[in-house]
Amino acid sequence: MAALYRKYRPQTFQEVVGQEAVVRTLTNAIEQGKIRQAYLFAGPRGTGKTSLARILAKALNCAHGPSATPDNTCHACVSITSGTSLDVIEMDAASQRGIDDIRDIRDRVVLQPVEGTYKVYILDEAHQLTEAAWNALLKLIEEPPPHLLFVFCTTELQKVLPTVRSRCQTFVFQRPRLAELVKVLRWIADG
């Protein structure tokens, strides 16, 4: 039995609840070809930071993209959804937080994406990286290869180094409003 948040995790930008400004900005960037190399998603737990990072990775690596509407049926989309994509690497910075973990990333970023356009690193709980790890990442964030994209997800924005924050496009996620949650719960109940 899958947890509700896993079973009903949004798979497209249209399914994301309560983050309209973030979704609008990201979809416009994709449609206009103005993708940043590093994003910082900050906000309380359960607001969709990691889900939106995965949707962004799908939108950029979809066989019919980059597209703000990934098809969710091509091999790239299916493998990103299932967590088996070689082009999307999700790390838990709470347990992989040291400089050696970042050196591994630095060694691997020179490799081109296997099937997509971008190699996307999603670092969850990024505020838990050590200062030395952030400093090791800084050069990559400043001068990344064209196929590399970072998405840092954090619940504690103030713990991310200011030098890193200044080099990322930052989005602050808000908790969805009650009316939005009720609408989604009705959809789940009817489905």
Solvent accessible surface area in square Angstrom, and as a share of the most:
residue,aa,sasa,rsa
1,M,236,1.05
2,A,57,0.44
3,A,47,0.37
4,L,120,0.60
5,Y,129,0.49
6,R,146,0.53
7,K,128,0.54
8,Y,71,0.27
9,R,44,0.16
10,P,32,0.20
11,Q,54,0.24
12,T,25,0.15
13,F,4,0.02
14,Q,127,0.56
15,E,87,0.39
16,V,21,0.12
17,V,42,0.24
18,G,10,0.09
19,Q,7,0.03
20,E,88,0.39
21,A,61,0.47
22,V,8,0.05
23,V,24,0.14
24,R,138,0.50
25,T,53,0.31
26,L,1,0.01
27,T,20,0.12
28,N,64,0.33
29,A,15,0.11
30,I,10,0.05
31,E,122,0.55
32,Q,115,0.51
33,G,63,0.61
34,K,137,0.58
35,I,31,0.16
36,R,107,0.39
37,Q,49,0.22
38,A,3,0.02
39,Y,1,0.00
40,L,0,0.00
41,F,0,0.00
42,A,3,0.02
43,G,10,0.09
44,P,49,0.31
45,R,157,0.57
46,G,77,0.74
47,T,6,0.03
48,G,23,0.22
49,K,15,0.06
50,T,22,0.13
51,S,10,0.07
52,L,0,0.00
53,A,0,0.00
54,R,57,0.21
55,I,1,0.01
56,L,1,0.00
57,A,0,0.00
58,K,2,0.01
59,A,0,0.00
60,L,0,0.00
61,N,5,0.03
62,C,6,0.04
63,A,75,0.58
64,H,136,0.61
65,G,30,0.28
66,P,68,0.42
67,S,25,0.16
68,A,9,0.07
69,T,87,0.51
70,P,9,0.05
71,D,48,0.25
72,N,46,0.24
73,T,108,0.63
74,C,17,0.10
75,H,132,0.59
76,A,8,0.06
77,C,0,0.00
78,V,77,0.44
79,S,8,0.05
80,I,8,0.04
81,T,68,0.40
82,S,73,0.47
83,G,66,0.63
84,T,95,0.55
85,S,15,0.10
86,L,125,0.62
87,D,2,0.01
88,V,20,0.11
89,I,36,0.18
90,E,73,0.33
91,M,10,0.04
92,D,66,0.34
93,A,0,0.00
94,A,40,0.31
95,S,84,0.54
96,Q,74,0.33
97,R,108,0.39
98,G,22,0.21
99,I,58,0.30
100,D,93,0.48
101,D,39,0.20
102,I,0,0.00
103,R,110,0.40
104,D,73,0.38
105,I,0,0.00
106,R,98,0.36
107,D,105,0.54
108,R,98,0.36
109,V,4,0.03
110,V,107,0.61
111,L,108,0.54
112,Q,123,0.55
113,P,21,0.13
114,V,99,0.57
115,E,85,0.38
116,G,20,0.20
117,T,71,0.41
118,Y,30,0.11
119,K,15,0.06
120,V,0,0.00
121,Y,1,0.00
122,I,0,0.00
123,L,0,0.00
124,D,40,0.21
125,E,25,0.11
126,A,0,0.00
127,H,16,0.07
128,Q,61,0.27
129,L,9,0.05
130,T,44,0.25
131,E,113,0.51
132,A,50,0.39
133,A,0,0.00
134,W,3,0.01
135,N,77,0.40
136,A,11,0.08
137,L,0,0.00
138,L,32,0.16
139,K,123,0.52
140,L,19,0.09
141,I,9,0.04
142,E,75,0.34
143,E,117,0.52
144,P,29,0.19
145,P,32,0.20
146,P,118,0.74
147,H,14,0.06
148,L,0,0.00
149,L,0,0.00
150,F,1,0.00
151,V,0,0.00
152,F,0,0.00
153,C,0,0.00
154,T,1,0.00
155,T,38,0.22
156,E,53,0.24
157,L,46,0.23
158,Q,127,0.56
159,K,113,0.48
160,V,1,0.01
161,L,39,0.20
162,P,88,0.56
163,T,64,0.37
164,V,0,0.00
165,R,76,0.28
166,S,84,0.54
167,R,86,0.31
168,C,11,0.07
169,Q,48,0.21
170,T,52,0.30
171,F,19,0.08
172,V,83,0.48
173,F,2,0.01
174,Q,112,0.50
175,R,147,0.54
176,P,26,0.17
177,R,155,0.56
178,L,137,0.68
179,A,80,0.62
180,E,26,0.12
181,L,75,0.37
182,V,51,0.29
183,K,149,0.63
184,V,43,0.25
185,L,109,0.54
186,R,162,0.59
187,W,163,0.57
188,I,39,0.20
189,A,86,0.67
190,D,125,0.65
191,G,97,0.93
